[in-house]
Amino acid sequence: MLRTTLAPGSRVWPAAATLFALTALALGSSAAQAAPPLAWSTSLPEDLTIKLVTFGPGDNIVNYFGHNGMIVQDNATGEAGLYNFGMFHFGVDMLPNYMKGRLTFWVAETPVRETFARYMEMNRSVRVLELNLPPAQRKQVALTLARSVLPKNRNYLYHHYFNNCSTRLRDIIDSAVGGQFKTALSAPAHFSFRQNTRRYAQQDPVVDFALIFWMNDEMEQPIKQWDELFLPEELEREVAHLQYRDAQGNRVPLVAAKYDVFEASRPATAAAPNRGWPWTLALGVAIGLLACVTAGWLSRTGSALARRLLGAQHAVFGLTFGMLGLLGFLMWTLTEHTVTYRNENQLLANPLTLLLLPLGVGIAFGSKRALVWTRLVFYALAAMSLALPLLKLLPSFNQDTLLPLTLLLPANVGGALAHWLLSQAPAASSDALPARQGAASRA
């Protein structure tokens, strides 16, 4: 390899430096010329049309809340693109990243017809609002969207309430009308974050219960109507209603035209969250009574079948609500989901509840020690559950825990009462528990 050393004081140095500078300039100029122009930069403002697209809810949890996007169309060239702020990776790391509060979304430009067809195949409504903006603002929106898909700009950290596909478009529209959109929605919100979440999730009672169980009192904090626009259908509704003042001071509607591309054959989103608590209370009482009845049967007859049924009940209860409590505990302690911190529902179900899974299996197979430990676990859960309504007297305990409380309070108290009944008749219940050899028989 030929190596050349140029001393700073030599005559060759200035010439080499000049040559290097000219080469770098030429390469930079060539790279700049090779870079493609920003989309819509050559479009005339008066040729552009901006449209807000709303996609209705779908069949699974990631689709329950709907979706939206924005179309830019150049009427002179016929070009059009749909800007989608809801792109994310469906890999093995998706759920863990979501649970940790570190899920990355990105922005992509997709073909309009193909995108519409995909949502229609999923039986999801497609509705369009054409925005009534002056040419200069249409150009501004088009360039903002074009910049959003550049590699350096397209990724963002997703937040369900504060940074999602809908809030991003909300902010773009607000900028186009000089902040008048946000000003118009400064009144108190119609519903809290929790209530709005329930309106969309209550179609699936299991998901509905899990979501409200994991969310803390941030969901009850006062919000503005502006904050409700994290929901695509709410954004659509408020955009359709808005009138703003143009440059001449005239009040004009934000929407120039609207039309439905496809109407899905599915029920409309609930206008308000359902009460829910009569059902959770009935289920909680049923769980508690079933444990008491089975324990009473076992204490009276010593039936092996009763023992197995009681163990199976505890195992199923521990698995279902123990996992719910464990995930809530982990999201409180190990994630960046602030809406899961200091969750009062941990008094109702927590990692301690999960112990009922192996203990229930132990009872089913005749372990006396499992019976003793199960009684202690239920006593602890019942005490914590009964403490929660008393703590509600304190101002800081203002979380809406109605649905979890009405289900888990009677279930936990019922479990504790069941094992108190068993403790009052140890001879009868012990008959159903086969003696073990050695130390196990003396447990």
C-alpha positions in Angstrom: 0.0 0.0 0.0 1.5 3.4 -1.0 1.5 5.8 1.9 2.1 9.6 1.3 2.9 12.0 4.1 2.2 15.7 3.6 4.0 18.0 5.9 1.9 21.0 6.9 4.6 23.4 5.8 5.1 21.8 2.3 3.9 23.4 -0.9 1.9 20.2 -1.7 -0.4 20.7 1.3 -2.4 23.7 0.1 -2.9 22.1 -3.3 -4.1 18.8 -1.7 -6.4 20.6 0.7 -7.9 22.6 -2.2 -8.4 19.5 -4.2 -10.0 17.7 -1.3 -12.4 20.6 -0.7 -13.4 20.8 -4.3 -13.9 17.0 -4.4 -16.1 17.1 -1.3 -18.1 20.0 -2.7 -18.6 18.1 -6.0 -19.7 15.0 -4.1 -22.1 16.9 -1.9 -23.5 18.7 -4.9 -23.9 15.4 -6.7 -25.6 13.8 -3.6 -28.0 16.8 -3.3 -28.9 16.5 -7.0 -29.5 12.7 -6.5 -31.8 13.2 -3.5 -35.5 12.9 -4.6 -37.6 16.0 -4.1 -39.9 16.1 -1.2 -43.4 14.8 -2.1 -45.9 17.5 -3.2 -43.1 20.1 -3.3 -43.8 20.8 -7.0 -47.6 20.6 -6.6 -49.5 23.9 -6.9 -51.3 24.7 -3.6 -54.7 25.2 -5.4 -54.3 21.7 -7.0 -54.1 19.9 -3.7 -57.0 18.3 -1.7 -56.6 17.1 1.9 -58.9 14.4 3.3 -59.3 12.9 6.7 -60.2 9.2 6.5 -61.7 7.3 9.4 -61.7 3.5 9.6 -64.2 2.0 12.0 -63.4 -0.5 14.8 -62.5 -4.1 13.9 -62.7 -7.6 15.4 -59.6 -7.8 17.7 -58.2 -5.7 20.5 -55.8 -3.7 18.3 -58.7 -2.7 16.2 -61.3 -2.0 18.8 -60.7 1.7 18.9 -60.7 2.4 15.1 -58.1 4.0 13.1 -57.6 7.0 10.8 -55.3 8.5 8.1 -55.0 11.5 5.9 -55.0 11.6 2.1 -53.1 14.1 0.0 -54.3 14.3 -3.6 -52.9 16.4 -6.5 -55.9 17.0 -8.8 -53.6 18.2 -11.7 -51.5 15.0 -11.8 -54.0 12.5 -10.3 -51.4 11.4 -7.7 -52.7 10.5 -4.3 -51.3 9.0 -1.1 -52.7 8.0 2.3 -50.5 8.8 5.3 -50.9 6.2 8.0 -49.5 6.9 11.5 -50.5 3.5 12.8 -47.8 1.2 11.5 -46.1 -1.2 13.9 -44.3 -4.5 13.9 -46.4 -7.7 14.7 -43.4 -9.6 16.0 -42.7 -11.6 19.2 -41.4 -8.4 20.8 -44.6 -6.4 20.1 -46.6 -7.4 23.2 -43.6 -7.2 25.6 -42.8 -3.7 24.2 -46.4 -2.6 24.6 -46.6 -3.9 28.1 -43.3 -2.0 28.9 -44.6 1.2 27.3 -41.9 1.1 24.7 -43.8 0.2 21.5 -42.5 2.1 18.5 -44.9 3.1 15.7 -44.0 4.6 12.4 -45.6 6.6 9.6 -46.0 5.3 6.1 -47.5 6.4 2.8 -49.8 3.8 1.4 -51.9 3.5 -1.9 -55.4 4.8 -1.3 -57.4 2.2 -3.2 -55.4 -0.8 -1.8 -55.7 0.6 1.7 -59.5 1.1 1.5 -59.9 -2.4 0.0 -57.9 -4.0 2.9 -60.2 -2.3 5.5 -63.3 -3.2 3.6 -62.2 -6.9 3.6 -62.1 -6.7 7.4 -65.6 -5.4 7.5 -64.4 -2.0 8.8 -66.2 1.2 7.9 -64.4 3.7 5.7 -65.5 7.4 5.8 -63.9 10.5 4.3 -64.0 14.2 5.2 -62.6 16.6 2.7 -61.1 19.5 4.6 -62.0 23.1 3.6 -58.6 24.7 3.9 -57.1 27.6 1.9 -54.5 26.6 -0.7 -51.6 27.7 1.4 -52.7 25.6 4.3 -53.3 22.6 2.1 -49.8 22.9 0.8 -48.6 23.2 4.4 -50.4 20.0 5.5 -49.1 18.1 2.4 -45.5 19.0 3.1 -45.9 18.2 6.8 -47.2 14.7 5.9 -44.4 14.3 3.4 -41.8 15.1 5.9 -43.4 12.8 8.5 -42.5 9.7 6.4 -38.8 10.6 6.0 -36.6 8.0 7.7 -35.4 10.5 10.3 -38.9 11.5 11.2 -41.2 8.5 10.8 -40.6 6.6 14.1 -42.4 7.7 17.3 -43.0 6.2 20.7 -46.7 5.2 20.9 -49.0 6.3 23.7 -52.6 5.2 23.5 -53.9 8.5 24.9 -51.3 11.1 24.1 -49.4 10.1 21.0 -51.2 7.9 18.4 -52.6 7.9 14.9 -55.4 10.2 15.9 -53.6 12.7 18.1 -51.0 13.2 15.4 -53.6 14.1 12.8 -55.4 16.2 15.3 -52.3 18.4 15.8 -51.7 18.7 12.1 -55.3 20.0 11.5 -55.0 22.3 14.5 -51.8 23.9 13.1 -53.5 24.4 9.7 -56.3 26.5 11.3 -53.9 28.4 13.5 -54.8 26.7 16.8 -58.5 27.4 16.5 -59.3 23.7 16.7 -57.8 23.2 20.2 -59.4 26.5 21.4 -62.8 25.3 20.3 -62.4 22.1 22.3 -61.3 23.6 25.6 -64.5 22.7 27.5 -64.5 19.7 29.9 -64.7 16.3 28.2 -67.8 14.3 27.8 -66.2 11.3 29.4 -63.0 10.4 31.3 -60.2 8.4 29.7 -61.5 5.3 31.5 -65.1 5.8 30.3 -64.0 6.4 26.7 -61.9 3.3 26.9 -64.8 1.3 28.1 -67.1 2.6 25.4 -65.0 0.8 22.8 -63.7 -2.2 24.8 -67.0 -3.2 26.5 -67.9 -5.3 23.4 -65.4 -7.8 24.8 -66.1 -8.2 28.6 -62.8 -9.9 29.3 -60.7 -7.2 27.6 -62.9 -4.5 29.2 -62.3 -5.9 32.7 -58.6 -6.4 32.1 -58.0 -2.8 30.8 -59.9 -1.1 33.6 -58.2 -3.4 36.2 -54.8 -2.3 35.1 -55.4 1.4 34.9 -54.9 3.7 37.9 -56.6 7.0 38.9 -54.9 8.9 36.0 -57.9 7.7 34.1 -60.2 9.8 36.3 -58.3 13.0 36.0 -60.2 15.9 34.5 -59.6 16.2 30.7 -60.8 18.5 27.9 -62.8 17.6 24.9 -59.5 18.1 23.0 -58.0 15.1 24.9 -60.9 12.8 23.8 -59.6 13.1 20.2 -57.2 10.2 20.9 -60.2 8.3 19.5 -60.4 8.4 15.6 -64.2 8.6 15.6 -64.2 11.5 18.1 -61.7 13.3 15.8 -64.0 12.7 12.9 -67.0 14.0 14.7 -65.3 17.2 16.0 -63.7 18.0 12.6 -67.2 17.7 11.0 -68.6 20.1 13.5 -65.8 22.7 13.6 -66.2 26.2 12.1 -63.1 28.4 12.1 -62.3 32.0 11.0 -60.4 32.3 7.8 -57.9 35.1 6.9 -60.7 37.5 6.1 -62.4 36.8 9.5 -65.3 34.8 8.1 -66.5 31.7 9.9 -66.3 28.8 7.5 -66.8 25.1 8.1 -63.7 22.9 8.3 -65.3 20.2 6.1 -66.1 20.9 2.4 -67.6 17.5 1.7 -68.1 14.1 3.3 -68.9 10.7 2.0 -69.0 7.1 3.1 -66.8 4.7 1.1 -68.0 1.6 3.0 -70.4 1.0 6.0 -69.5 -2.1 8.0 -72.2 -4.5 9.1 -71.4 -4.3 12.8 -73.0 -2.5 15.8 -72.1 1.2 16.3 -69.8 2.2 19.1 -71.7 2.7 22.4 -72.6 6.3 23.1 -71.8 5.8 26.8 -70.2 3.0 28.8 -72.5 0.4 30.3 -73.0 0.1 34.0 -71.4 -3.3 34.1 -71.3 -3.6 37.9 -74.5 -5.7 38.3 -72.9 -8.4 36.2 -69.6 -8.3 38.0 -71.3 -8.3 41.4 -73.4 -11.3 40.4 -70.3 -13.1 39.2 -68.3 -12.3 42.3 -71.2 -13.5 44.6 -71.5 -16.7 42.5 -67.8 -17.4 42.9 -67.9 -16.8 46.6 -71.0 -18.8 47.2 -69.7 -21.7 45.1 -66.6 -21.9 47.3 -68.8 -21.8 50.5 -71.2 -24.5 49.2 -68.4 -26.8 48.1 -66.5 -26.3 51.4 -69.7 -26.9 53.4 -70.2 -30.1 51.4 -66.6 -31.2 52.1 -66.8 -30.3 55.9 -70.1 -32.3 56.3 -69.3 -35.4 54.3 -65.5 -35.5 53.7 -66.3 -36.3 50.0 -63.3 -36.7 47.8 -65.3 -35.3 44.9 -66.0 -32.1 47.0 -62.3 -31.8 47.7 -61.4 -32.1 44.0 -64.1 -29.5 43.1 -62.9 -27.1 45.7 -59.3 -27.5 44.6 -60.3 -27.0 40.9 -62.2 -23.8 41.8 -59.3 -22.3 43.6 -56.8 -23.3 40.8 -59.0 -21.7 38.1 -59.6 -18.6 40.2 -55.9 -18.3 41.0 -54.9 -18.6 37.4 -57.4 -16.2 36.1 -57.1 -13.4 38.6 -53.6 -14.1 39.7 -52.2 -13.6 36.3 -54.3 -10.4 36.0 -52.8 -9.2 39.3 -49.3 -10.3 38.5 -49.3 -8.5 35.1 -50.7 -5.4 36.9 -47.9 -5.6 39.5 -45.2 -5.9 36.8 -46.6 -3.0 34.8 -46.5 -0.9 38.0 -42.9 -1.8 39.0 -41.1 -2.5 35.7 -42.7 -0.5 32.9 -43.1 3.1 31.7 -46.9 2.9 31.7 -47.6 5.6 34.2 -51.3 4.8 34.0 -50.5 1.5 35.8 -48.6 2.9 38.7 -50.1 2.9 42.3 -53.0 0.8 41.2 -55.6 0.4 43.9 -56.9 -2.8 42.3 -53.7 -4.6 43.6 -55.5 -4.8 46.9 -58.1 -7.1 45.1 -55.9 -9.3 43.0 -52.1 -9.5 43.0 -49.2 -12.0 42.9 -50.5 -13.5 46.1 -53.7 -14.6 44.2 -51.6 -16.6 41.8 -50.5 -18.9 44.7 -54.0 -20.3 44.6 -53.2 -22.1 41.4 -50.6 -24.5 42.9 -52.4 -24.6 46.2 -55.7 -25.5 44.5 -54.0 -28.4 42.7 -52.5 -29.5 46.0 -56.0 -29.5 47.6 -57.4 -31.5 44.7 -54.7 -34.2 45.3 -55.2 -34.3 49.0 -52.5 -32.1 50.5 -53.4 -30.9 54.0 -50.6 -28.4 54.0 -52.1 -26.8 50.8 -55.4 -26.5 52.7 -53.8 -24.6 55.5 -51.9 -22.2 53.2 -54.9 -21.6 51.0 -56.9 -20.5 54.1 -54.1 -18.0 55.0 -54.0 -16.7 51.4 -57.8 -16.1 51.3 -57.7 -14.5 54.8 -55.1 -12.0 53.5 -57.0 -11.3 50.2 -60.2 -10.8 52.1 -58.6 -8.4 54.5 -57.1 -6.3 51.7 -60.3 -6.4 49.8 -62.3 -5.2 52.8 -59.7 -2.4 53.4 -60.2 -0.9 50.0 -63.7 0.5 50.6 -62.5 2.1 53.8 -59.5 3.6 52.1 -61.9 5.2 49.6 -62.8 7.6 52.4 -59.3 9.2 51.9 -59.1 11.8 49.1 -56.1 10.2 47.5 -57.9 7.0 46.9 -60.1 8.3 44.0 -59.6 5.6 41.4 -62.7 4.1 39.9 -62.6 0.5 41.1 -66.3 -0.3 40.9 -66.1 -3.2 38.5 -63.1 -5.0 40.0 -64.4 -4.3 43.6 -67.8 -5.7 43.0 -66.4 -8.9 41.5 -63.3 -9.6 43.7 -64.5 -8.4 47.1 -67.3 -11.0 47.3 -65.1 -13.7 45.7 -62.2 -13.2 48.1 -64.5 -12.9 51.2 -66.4 -16.0 50.0 -63.1 -17.9 49.7 -62.1 -16.8 53.2 -65.5 -17.8 54.6 -65.3 -21.2 52.9 -62.0 -22.0 54.6 -63.2 -20.7 57.9 -66.1 -23.2 57.6 -63.6 -26.0 56.9 -61.5 -25.0 59.9 -64.5 -25.4 62.1 -65.0 -29.0 61.1 -61.4 -30.4 60.6 -62.4 -34.0 61.3 -64.9 -34.2 58.5 -62.7 -32.4 56.0 -59.6 -34.4 57.0 -61.4 -37.6 56.1 -61.3 -36.6 52.5 -57.6 -35.9 52.6 -55.6 -39.1 52.4 -52.9 -39.5 54.9 -49.3 -39.2 53.6 -46.4 -41.2 54.8 -43.7 -39.7 56.9 -43.7 -36.0 57.6 -46.4 -35.3 55.1 -48.9 -37.4 57.1 -48.2 -35.2 60.1 -48.7 -31.8 58.3 
